[in-house]
Amino acid sequence: MSAAVRGRAKTRDIRTSMRRRDLLAGGPASLLAASDAIAQSPPRTSGTSPTHQVDVRRDFGAVGDGLTNDWAAIETAGLYLERLGGGRLYFPTGRYRLPEFAKNITVRNNVEYCGDGHSSVIIGSNAAFISPQGSAFGRTAYHSYKYMPASDIAAGDQFIDVRNERDAANFKPGDIVIARSVSAIITPGDVLPYYVEMNRVVGVDGRRLMLEDPVDDGWRGLIVANVTKQIAQGYSIHDLRIECDNGYPFFIQGSYKSVIRNCWTRGHAVACFNAFTRSAAHDLNATVLWNATGTTASLLEVETGSVRANFHDIDIYMAGSANPGTQFPLFYCQEFSRRTLIRNIRVAAAGLDVGIVLQIMSGGHRLENIEVTARSIDKVLDYFVPDPGEYQLGHLGLSLANASIETLDPVNGFHHGFILHSDQDNGEVQNVQISHCSLHGATDQSDHNLIWFYKGAQRNVLFDGVRGPGCVTMAPPPRQDAPNKPYQFHGVVLRNCDYSHITSQEVLDQSRLVSCSRTFGRLPSTTRRSQESTWSSSVATPELMMIIPSAPSICSGDAILIELSGWYDPLPFPAFVQVKAMGAVVATLALAPRQYQDIRLMLKLEFLGRSFLEPDKYVIRGPIMINNAMLANWSYFTGSLAMRKTTAVELLAWIEKPTGAVGALNVGHASMSFRAVEAAL
């Protein structure tokens, strides 16, 4: 190397060293100035793609030793690439620390943040990756944007008309526009519009803003704003490990068409997203830490303005503890987000009481393939629709499929399963489909609701293949306009569902049940004897028996089917078959000795009563035949449940033969099976 070249290299190294020292001593203003300076002489890159590629350690002085504060170097590199229009920001193997509170990595437009996988570690404080305006987009900032009135929009529109051309002049191609409803929920420090639509402007024609994507949902009563500076567009984060034990690995409050993938995270959540529009996070492996001091958060929080966010293939391990009632919902699609897709999610929280699994507001969300293991839960799903007087999209509904929830508490693993309700007495829950979802776990003797129509009318609702140890119920009907009238069902169907019992006559009256059944812990399913089996006991023996659970598990219309077919060869001993119900002898078949006798028994024990939920008697009907002749003096038997001595239904048999004698009753088929009333509806 020549002396001139060595001199230039030494000068460059000194300048770089001075610049790094100045950045560490300065603040955001220093970063902005430095990024301008660096942009004049781009760092060296190898290869041809992407166009702009930098190494945060080699080119911007990050140390990556896990001790040094690397925040300034990382932020300078991001600013540099953003001002060049984007590029790749590479984190070679190392541990990059952001030790100070509120010193986070700001995601920049069209910047790719990537590393060497598990060995490239970002160590955050309160958060690792955040948006350009930190946590100030949406919620706490909706009131601060400069708004212009706009015309109503319809689903499928690819434009927004503002009031005049002067307003349209505030936009240019590439800008991000939000259209939001005039009406909003105002809480201390928050503004939550009932509707937010975020899109990219591709052209301006008079007072019309041409949009990159069609509008998802129409709305009346709109104002629009230019929020380009608050939104990060087109960034990606991948192949990094992000550790943020006391905060969020991702706290991103404004994204448009961006991707997070192939990352390992550690923190008290996976991510919090506000306005995560047409963006995705997938293939993540997350460790989530809760603690009893109140540091809990939703695993995935999808908030206002997020439209078509996509989360899939995420494995989550949860540890720590949380005080009862302080847990955030594990998955939170609320505050007027819409059309979120969450699929292929696995949560291992075997030692935790996790509270609510899914808290979802109407918005056309779709969730599928969700697996959760926890010590206990409070609710599987809390689904609700807000005030219909303001919120115009209650019809968007919900689709939930293939969820499996397992609780490990040996006494009481859950309180409620799937709850549907409207915030308002005159509201409706519409267009909900919940299919192939199961809840496994022990329950105590208190009330547990598997399916709970809690509040408001229910329209076009399907539960298909939902199973678990809880009842199906409707809340009491406290309607102001008709206090004694239950909420109305329209097109509510339960199909292939298993539950403990139904507690509401209104559910049966207003919904359609198809192939549903109650699951009884002690009640066996159909019991059968194989062909050519024999009963040969010399004392009265219950060959088949069924224990009837107490109310409210048994309902009026339920039945037990008792069937027997067999024959008795000409033996020198008398034989007997007897039916007993609740301790009372219903009928006895006396088989005479030294005669061949063919036996047929087809009985139906049906529970009856004035109240569906509280049957008070039972009746047994059906043919009892010997050699094709009806049993003498037999027609039917009635009994009172209040007077029952036992809770058993028994089919007994015996042969009065001496000890050591050989002889048996031959049985071709014998069964005792329970049929719930739902099977006949």
C-alpha positions in Angstrom: 0.0 0.0 0.0 1.4 3.4 -1.0 2.0 6.1 1.6 -0.8 8.2 0.1 -3.3 5.4 0.3 -2.2 4.6 3.8 -2.7 8.3 4.7 -6.2 8.4 3.2 -7.1 5.2 5.1 -5.8 6.6 8.3 -7.6 9.8 7.9 -10.8 8.0 7.1 -10.4 5.8 10.2 -9.8 8.9 12.4 -12.8 10.6 11.0 -14.9 7.5 11.5 -13.7 7.2 15.1 -14.5 10.8 15.8 -17.9 10.5 14.2 -18.8 7.4 16.3 -17.7 9.2 19.5 -19.8 12.3 18.6 -22.8 10.1 18.0 -22.6 8.4 21.3 -22.3 11.7 23.1 -25.1 13.3 21.0 -28.7 12.5 20.5 -31.2 12.2 17.6 -30.1 15.5 16.1 -26.5 14.2 16.0 -27.8 11.0 14.3 -29.6 13.0 11.6 -26.6 15.1 10.9 -24.3 12.1 10.8 -26.5 10.2 8.5 -26.4 13.1 6.0 -22.6 13.1 6.2 -22.3 9.3 5.8 -24.6 9.4 2.8 -22.0 11.5 1.0 -19.5 8.6 1.1 -21.3 5.3 1.2 -19.6 2.4 3.1 -18.0 -0.4 1.2 -20.2 -3.2 0.1 -19.5 -6.6 -1.5 -21.6 -8.3 -4.1 -24.3 -6.8 -6.2 -27.5 -7.2 -4.2 -29.2 -5.5 -2.5 -28.3 -2.1 -4.0 -27.4 -0.7 -0.6 -26.0 -3.1 1.9 -24.3 -2.2 5.2 -22.7 -4.1 8.1 -23.7 -2.4 11.3 -20.4 -3.4 13.0 -18.0 -3.0 10.1 -19.5 0.2 8.6 -21.1 2.0 11.5 -19.0 1.0 14.5 -21.4 -1.2 16.5 -19.4 -3.5 18.9 -21.8 -6.3 19.5 -20.2 -7.5 22.7 -23.4 -7.4 24.8 -22.0 -4.6 27.0 -21.5 -1.6 24.8 -24.3 0.7 23.9 -24.9 0.1 20.2 -28.0 2.2 19.8 -26.5 5.2 18.0 -24.6 3.0 15.5 -27.7 1.1 14.6 -29.9 4.1 14.3 -27.4 5.9 12.1 -27.2 2.9 9.8 -31.0 2.8 9.5 -31.2 6.6 8.8 -28.5 6.2 6.2 -30.3 3.5 4.3 -33.7 5.2 4.5 -32.2 8.3 2.9 -30.8 6.2 0.1 -34.3 4.7 -0.5 -33.7 1.5 1.5 -31.3 -1.4 1.7 -30.0 -4.2 3.9 -28.8 -3.5 7.4 -26.8 -6.6 8.5 -26.1 -7.6 12.1 -23.2 -10.1 12.0 -23.0 -12.6 14.9 -22.9 -10.7 18.2 -25.0 -9.2 21.0 -26.1 -5.7 20.3 -27.3 -3.9 23.4 -29.9 -1.0 23.6 -29.4 -0.4 27.4 -31.3 2.9 27.8 -35.0 3.2 28.3 -36.7 4.6 25.1 -33.6 4.0 23.0 -35.0 1.6 20.5 -34.4 0.6 16.9 -36.7 2.6 14.7 -37.9 0.7 11.7 -37.3 2.7 8.5 -38.9 2.6 5.1 -37.7 -0.2 2.8 -34.9 -1.2 5.2 -34.2 -4.9 5.7 -32.9 -5.7 9.2 -31.2 -9.1 9.2 -28.6 -11.2 10.9 -27.1 -14.7 11.1 -30.1 -16.2 12.9 -30.0 -17.2 16.5 -26.5 -15.9 17.0 -27.3 -12.3 16.0 -28.9 -10.9 19.2 -30.6 -7.6 19.8 -30.9 -6.8 23.6 -33.6 -4.2 24.2 -34.8 -2.3 27.3 -38.4 -1.4 27.2 -38.7 -2.3 23.5 -36.5 -3.4 20.6 -38.1 -2.4 17.3 -40.5 0.5 17.2 -42.2 2.8 14.7 -41.0 6.2 13.4 -43.1 8.0 16.0 -42.5 5.4 18.7 -45.8 4.6 20.4 -47.5 7.8 19.3 -49.3 6.6 16.2 -53.0 6.0 16.7 -54.8 5.9 20.1 -52.9 8.6 21.9 -52.3 10.6 18.6 -55.4 10.3 16.5 -56.7 13.7 17.7 -53.4 15.4 16.6 -53.5 14.7 12.9 -54.6 17.3 10.3 -57.9 16.1 9.0 -59.9 16.9 5.9 -63.5 15.9 5.3 -64.1 13.2 2.7 -67.1 11.5 1.0 -68.5 8.2 2.0 -66.7 5.1 0.6 -67.9 1.7 -0.4 -66.2 -1.7 -0.3 -64.2 -2.2 -3.5 -63.6 1.6 -4.1 -60.1 2.3 -5.2 -60.3 6.0 -4.5 -61.2 8.6 -1.8 -62.8 11.9 -2.7 -61.8 14.8 -0.4 -63.9 18.0 -0.2 -61.8 20.1 -2.5 -58.7 20.1 -4.6 -56.8 22.2 -2.1 -57.2 19.4 0.4 -56.1 16.9 -2.2 -52.9 18.9 -2.7 -51.7 17.7 0.7 -51.1 14.3 -0.9 -48.6 12.9 -3.5 -48.0 9.4 -4.8 -46.3 7.2 -2.2 -48.0 9.0 0.7 -50.0 7.0 3.3 -53.6 8.2 3.9 -55.9 7.2 6.7 -59.6 7.5 6.4 -61.3 7.4 9.8 -64.8 7.8 11.1 -65.8 11.1 12.6 -67.3 9.3 15.6 -65.0 7.7 18.1 -64.7 6.4 21.6 -62.9 9.0 23.7 -61.2 7.7 26.9 -58.5 9.5 29.0 -55.5 9.8 26.7 -57.0 7.8 23.9 -59.1 8.4 20.8 -60.5 5.2 19.3 -62.2 5.8 15.9 -64.9 3.3 15.0 -63.3 2.9 11.6 -59.8 3.3 10.2 -58.7 2.5 6.6 -55.0 3.0 5.7 -53.9 2.9 2.1 -51.1 4.2 -0.2 -51.8 7.0 -2.6 -50.7 6.2 -6.2 -52.1 9.4 -7.9 -54.1 12.5 -7.4 -56.8 13.6 -9.8 -58.5 16.8 -8.9 -60.0 16.1 -5.5 -59.7 12.3 -5.9 -57.0 10.3 -4.2 -56.3 7.2 -6.2 -55.4 4.2 -4.0 -53.0 1.3 -4.4 -55.5 -1.3 -3.0 -59.3 -1.5 -3.1 -61.1 -0.4 0.1 -62.0 -3.4 2.2 -65.1 -2.1 3.9 -67.4 0.9 3.3 -68.2 3.6 5.9 -70.3 6.8 6.2 -69.0 9.9 7.9 -65.2 10.2 7.2 -62.3 12.4 7.6 -58.8 11.8 6.1 -55.2 12.7 7.0 -51.7 12.3 5.6 -49.8 10.1 8.1 -46.8 9.3 5.9 -44.2 10.4 8.5 -45.8 8.1 11.2 -45.8 4.9 9.1 -43.0 2.6 8.2 -43.4 1.1 4.8 -41.9 -1.9 3.2 -39.4 -2.9 6.0 -38.5 -6.4 7.0 -37.0 -8.0 10.1 -35.6 -11.5 9.9 -33.0 -14.0 11.1 -32.4 -12.2 14.4 -32.8 -13.1 18.1 -34.5 -10.2 20.0 -34.4 -10.2 23.8 -36.4 -7.7 25.8 -37.2 -9.3 29.1 -39.0 -6.2 30.5 -40.8 -5.1 27.4 -41.8 -5.8 23.8 -39.5 -7.3 21.2 -41.8 -5.5 18.7 -43.8 -2.4 19.6 -44.8 -1.2 16.2 -47.6 1.4 15.9 -47.7 2.0 12.2 -46.7 -0.4 9.4 -47.7 -0.7 5.8 -46.8 -3.8 3.7 -44.0 -5.0 5.9 -42.8 -8.4 7.2 -41.3 -9.8 10.3 -40.1 -13.5 10.0 -37.7 -16.1 11.1 -37.0 -14.5 14.5 -36.5 -15.7 18.1 -37.9 -13.4 20.7 -37.9 -13.1 24.5 -40.0 -10.6 26.4 -43.3 -10.2 28.2 -45.2 -10.4 24.9 -44.5 -11.4 21.3 -45.6 -8.1 19.8 -48.0 -5.2 20.0 -49.2 -3.8 16.7 -51.3 -0.8 16.0 -52.1 0.0 12.3 -50.2 -3.1 11.2 -51.9 -2.9 7.8 -51.3 -5.6 5.1 -48.3 -6.7 7.0 -47.2 -10.1 8.3 -45.3 -11.7 11.1 -44.5 -15.4 10.8 -42.2 -18.3 11.7 -41.4 -16.9 15.1 -40.2 -18.8 18.2 -41.1 -16.7 21.3 -40.4 -17.0 25.0 -42.9 -14.9 27.0 -42.2 -14.0 30.6 -45.0 -12.9 33.0 -44.6 -11.9 36.6 -46.9 -11.3 39.5 -46.0 -7.6 39.8 -48.3 -6.8 36.9 -45.9 -7.2 34.0 -48.2 -9.1 31.7 -49.3 -8.4 28.2 -51.1 -10.0 25.3 -49.0 -12.4 23.3 -50.3 -10.8 20.1 -52.0 -7.4 20.4 -53.7 -6.2 17.2 -55.2 -2.8 17.6 -56.8 0.2 15.9 -56.2 0.6 12.2 -54.7 -2.8 11.6 -56.3 -4.2 8.5 -55.4 -7.6 7.0 -52.6 -8.3 9.4 -51.3 -11.8 9.0 -49.7 -13.9 11.8 -48.8 -17.6 11.3 -46.5 -20.4 12.3 -45.6 -19.1 15.7 -44.5 -21.2 18.7 -44.7 -19.6 22.1 -43.4 -20.8 25.4 -44.8 -19.0 28.5 -43.3 -18.9 32.0 -43.7 -16.9 35.2 -46.9 -16.1 37.0 -49.7 -13.6 37.1 -52.2 -12.5 39.7 -55.8 -13.7 39.1 -57.7 -11.0 37.1 -54.5 -9.2 35.9 -53.8 -11.3 32.9 -54.2 -9.7 29.5 -55.9 -11.9 26.8 -53.4 -14.1 25.0 -54.7 -12.9 21.6 -56.3 -9.5 21.3 -58.0 -8.4 18.1 -59.9 -5.4 19.3 -60.2 -1.6 19.1 -61.5 -1.6 15.5 -58.9 -3.7 13.8 -60.2 -5.8 10.9 -59.7 -8.9 8.9 -56.8 -10.3 10.9 -55.6 -13.8 10.0 -54.0 -15.8 12.9 -53.2 -19.4 12.1 -50.8 -22.2 13.2 -50.1 -20.9 16.7 -48.9 -23.1 19.5 -48.8 -21.9 23.1 -47.1 -23.9 25.9 -48.1 -22.4 29.3 -48.5 -25.6 31.4 -47.7 -23.8 34.7 -49.7 -20.6 34.1 -53.2 -19.5 34.8 -53.7 -17.5 31.7 -57.1 -15.8 31.9 -58.7 -15.2 28.5 -57.3 -17.0 25.4 -59.0 -15.0 22.6 -60.6 -11.6 23.0 -62.0 -10.6 19.6 -64.1 -7.7 18.4 -66.3 -8.0 15.4 -64.2 -7.2 12.3 -64.0 -10.2 10.0 -61.1 -11.8 11.8 -60.1 -15.4 10.9 -58.3 -17.7 13.4 -57.4 -21.3 12.8 -55.2 -24.0 14.1 -54.7 -22.6 17.6 -53.2 -24.9 20.3 -52.9 -23.8 23.9 -51.8 -25.8 26.9 -52.2 -24.0 30.3 -52.7 -24.8 33.9 -56.1 -23.0 33.8 -58.1 -20.5 31.7 -61.0 -18.2 32.5 -62.5 -18.1 28.9 -61.5 -19.5 25.6 -63.3 -16.8 23.5 -64.7 -13.5 24.4 -66.3 -12.2 21.2 -68.3 -9.0 21.1 -69.9 -6.4 18.8 -69.8 -2.7 19.8 -72.6 -0.1 19.8 -74.6 -0.7 16.5 -75.6 3.0 16.6 -72.0 4.0 15.7 -70.2 0.9 14.5 -71.3 0.0 11.0 -69.4 -3.2 10.5 -70.9 -5.6 13.1 -71.8 -7.9 10.2 -68.2 -8.8 9.5 -68.3 -11.5 12.1 -65.7 -14.1 13.1 -64.3 -17.4 11.8 -62.6 -19.7 14.3 -61.5 -23.2 13.4 -59.5 -26.0 14.8 -58.7 -24.7 18.2 -57.6 -27.1 20.9 -57.4 -25.9 24.5 -56.0 -28.2 27.2 -56.0 -27.3 30.9 -53.9 -29.2 33.5 -55.4 -28.1 36.8 -56.5 -31.4 38.4 -59.6 -29.8 40.0 -60.9 -26.9 37.8 -59.2 -26.0 34.6 -61.7 -23.5 33.1 -64.7 -21.4 33.7 -66.2 -20.6 30.3 -65.7 -21.6 26.7 -67.1 -19.5 23.8 -69.0 -16.3 24.7 -70.9 -14.2 22.1 -72.3 -10.9 23.0 -73.2 -7.4 21.9 -72.3 -4.3 24.0 -75.8 -3.0 23.6 -79.2 -4.5 24.5 -80.5 -3.8 21.0 -77.3 -5.1 19.3 -76.7 -8.2 17.3 -74.0 -10.8 17.0 -73.8 -11.8 13.3 -72.0 -14.1 11.0 -70.0 -16.2 13.5 -68.7 -19.6 12.6 -66.8 -21.7 15.2 -65.9 -25.2 14.1 -63.9 -28.1 15.3 -62.8 -26.6 18.6 -62.3 -28.7 21.7 -61.7 -27.9 25.3 -60.1 -30.6 27.5 -59.7 -30.4 31.3 -61.2 -31.1 34.7 -64.0 -29.0 36.1 -65.5 -28.6 39.6 -69.1 -28.7 40.6 -69.8 -25.0 39.7 -71.4 -23.8 36.5 -69.2 -23.9 33.5 -70.5 -22.6 30.1 -69.1 -24.2 27.0 -71.3 -22.1 24.7 -72.8 -18.9 26.1 -75.1 -16.6 24.1 -74.5 -13.8 26.6 -76.2 -10.6 25.3 -77.9 -9.3 22.2 -79.7 -11.0 19.3 -77.8 -13.8 17.5 -78.0 -14.1 13.7 -76.4 -16.5 11.3 -74.3 -18.3 14.0 -72.8 -21.8 13.6 -71.1 -24.0 16.2 -69.9 -27.1 14.4 -67.9 -29.8 16.2 -67.4 -27.8 19.4 -66.7 -30.1 22.4 -66.0 -29.7 26.1 -67.2 -30.1 29.7 -69.6 -27.3 30.0 -73.2 -26.4 29.3 -75.0 -24.5 26.5 -76.9 -21.5 27.8 -78.4 -18.1 27.1 -78.1 -15.2 29.5 -81.2 -13.9 31.2 -83.1 -11.5 28.9 -82.8 -8.0 30.6 -84.1 -6.0 27.7 -85.3 -2.5 28.3 -88.0 -2.7 25.7 -89.2 -6.2 26.6 -87.8 -7.3 30.0 -89.5 -10.7 29.9 -88.7 -11.5 26.3 -85.5 -13.4 25.5 -82.9 -12.2 23.0 -83.9 -13.5 19.5 -82.1 -16.1 17.5 -82.1 -16.1 13.7 -80.3 -18.9 11.9 -78.4 -20.3 15.0 -77.2 -23.9 14.4 -75.4 -26.3 16.7 -74.0 -29.3 14.8 -71.9 -32.2 16.0 -71.4 -30.5 19.3 -70.8 -32.3 22.6 -71.4 -30.6 26.0 -72.6 -31.5 29.5 -76.2 -30.2 29.3 -78.4 -27.3 28.1 -79.7 -24.9 30.7 -81.9 -22.7 28.5 -85.3 -23.7 27.1 -84.9 -20.7 24.8 -81.8 -22.2 23.2 -83.8 -25.3 22.2 -86.8 -23.2 21.1 -84.9 -20.8 18.9 -81.9 -22.7 17.5 -81.5 -25.8 15.4 -79.5 -28.8 16.9 -78.1 -31.4 14.5 -76.4 -34.5 15.8 -75.5 -32.9 19.1 -75.1 -34.8 22.4 -74.4 -34.4 26.0 -71.2 -35.9 27.4 -71.7 -37.7 30.7 -68.6 -38.5 32.7 -70.1 -41.7 34.2 -72.6 -42.7 31.5 -71.3 -45.3 29.1 -71.9 -45.2 25.4 -73.7 -48.2 23.7 -72.8 -51.5 25.5 -72.9 -54.6 23.3 -72.6 -58.3 23.7 -71.0 -60.3 20.9 -72.8 -63.1 19.0 -73.2 -66.4 20.8 -72.3 -65.1 24.2 -73.8 -66.8 27.3 -75.2 -65.7 30.6 -75.0 -68.5 33.2 -75.0 -67.0 36.7 -77.1 -68.9 39.3 -77.9 -65.6 41.1 -79.5 -62.4 39.9 -76.6 -60.6 38.1 -76.7 -57.2 36.4 -75.4 -58.2 32.9 -75.9 -54.6 31.6 -76.2 -51.5 33.8 -76.2 -47.7 33.2 -75.9 -45.1 35.9 -78.1 -42.0 35.4 -76.5 -38.7 36.4 -78.5 -36.2 38.4 -80.2 -33.1 37.0 -79.6 -30.9 35.1 -77.7 -33.4 32.9 -80.9 -35.4 32.1 -83.6 -33.5 30.2 -87.1 -34.3 29.2 -87.1 -36.3 26.0 -83.8 -38.2 26.8 -84.1 -41.9 26.5 -82.3 -45.2 27.2 -82.7 -48.0 24.7 -82.6 -51.5 26.1 -82.3 -54.3 23.6 -81.9 -58.1 23.9 -82.2 -61.0 21.6 -81.4 -64.6 22.5 -82.7 -68.1 23.2 -83.0 -70.6 26.0 -82.4 -74.3 25.2 -84.6 -77.1 26.8 -82.7 -77.2 30.1 -84.2 -78.8 33.3 -83.9 -75.4 35.2 -86.0 -72.3 35.0 -84.3 -69.0 33.9 -85.1 -65.4 34.3 -84.4 -62.0 32.7 -85.4 -58.9 34.6 -85.4 -55.2 33.9 -85.0 -52.8 36.8 -85.1 -48.9 36.7 -84.3 -46.7 39.6 -84.6 -49.7 42.0 -88.1 -50.7 40.8 -88.8 -53.9 38.9 -90.2 -53.1 35.5 -90.7 -56.5 34.1 -89.5 -60.1 34.6 -89.3 -62.8 31.8 -89.8 -66.3 33.3 -88.3 -69.0 31.0 -89.8 -72.4 31.6 -87.6 -75.5 31.9 -87.4 -78.2 29.2 -88.7 -75.9 26.5 -86.9 -74.0 23.7 -87.8 -70.3 24.0 -86.9 -67.4 21.7 -86.5 -64.0 23.5 -86.9 -60.5 22.1 -86.8 -57.3 24.1 -86.9 -53.7 22.7 -87.6 -51.2 25.4 -87.3 -47.4 25.5 -87.1 -45.6 28.8 -88.0 -42.0 28.3 -87.7 -39.1 30.8 -90.7 -36.8 30.9 -91.7 -33.6 32.7 -93.4 -30.3 32.4 -90.0 -28.6 32.4 -87.4 -29.5 29.8 -84.6 -29.0 32.3 -86.2 -30.8 35.2 -87.9 -34.1 34.2 -89.8 -35.6 37.2 -90.9 -39.0 35.8 -90.0 -41.7 33.3 -92.0 -44.2 31.2 -90.8 -47.5 29.7 -92.5 -48.8 26.6 -91.8 -51.4 23.9 -92.3 -55.1 23.1 -91.2 -57.9 25.4 -91.7 -61.2 23.6 -91.2 -64.9 24.2 -91.6 -67.1 21.1 -93.1 -64.1 19.3 -95.8 -63.6 21.8 -96.1 -60.5 24.0 -95.3 -61.0 27.7 -98.5 -61.5 29.6 -99.6 -58.5 31.6 -97.0 -56.2 30.0 -97.8 -52.8 28.3 -95.7 -50.1 29.9 -94.3 -48.9 33.2 -94.1 -45.4 34.8 -92.1 -44.2 37.7 -91.3 -41.1 39.6 -87.8 -39.7 39.7 -88.5 -38.2 43.1 -89.2 -41.6 44.5 -86.3 -43.4 42.9 -84.2 -45.6 45.2 -81.1 -45.8 43.0 -79.9 -44.0 39.8 -79.3 -47.3 37.9 -81.0 -49.0 34.9 -80.2 -52.7 34.9 -80.7 -55.8 32.8 -80.3 -58.8 35.0 -80.3 -62.6 34.3 -80.0 -65.8 36.3 -80.7 -69.6 36.1 -82.1 -71.5 39.1 -79.7 -74.4 38.8 -77.9 -76.5 41.5 -74.2 -75.8 42.2 -72.1 -77.5 39.6 -74.8 -77.8 37.0 -74.2 -76.7 33.5 -76.5 -74.4 31.6 -76.7 -70.9 30.1 -78.9 -68.4 28.4 -77.6 -67.8 24.9 -77.4 -64.1 23.8 -77.2 -63.1 20.2 -77.3 -59.3 20.9 -77.7 -57.2 24.1 -77.2 -53.5 24.4 -78.1 -50.5 26.6 -77.5 -47.1 25.0 -78.3 -43.5 25.9 -79.9 -41.2 23.4 -80.1 -37.5 24.1 -83.1 -35.5 23.0 -80.8 -33.5 20.7 -80.4 -36.5 18.4 -84.1 -36.3 17.6 -84.4 -32.5 17.1 
